[in-house]
Amino acid sequence: MTFREIGRELGISMQRVHKIYKCALKKLSHPRNKDKWRKILETIAEMEKEKAKSDSNTLD
C-alpha cells in the first residue's frame, strides 16, 4: 500500500502519512526499545515454528 492510498483511506495527506511513518520509525529504532523488539521477534519466530508444525501435521 502506498502513502497516497493510506492517506486516502484515513482522510489525510500523503505528506502527513509520510511524516507519521518517519516519526514511527525513529521511535521504533530508539535503543531503549531494543529489548521490546527482541521479545517481539522471538515471539513471532516461535509462532511461525508452531504454525509450521501444525501445517506439517495436517499434511500427514
Secondary structure, DSSP 8 states (H G I E B T S, - for coil): --HHHHHHHHTS-HHHHHHHHHHHHHHHTSGGGHHHHHHHHHHHHHHHHHHHHHHHHHH-
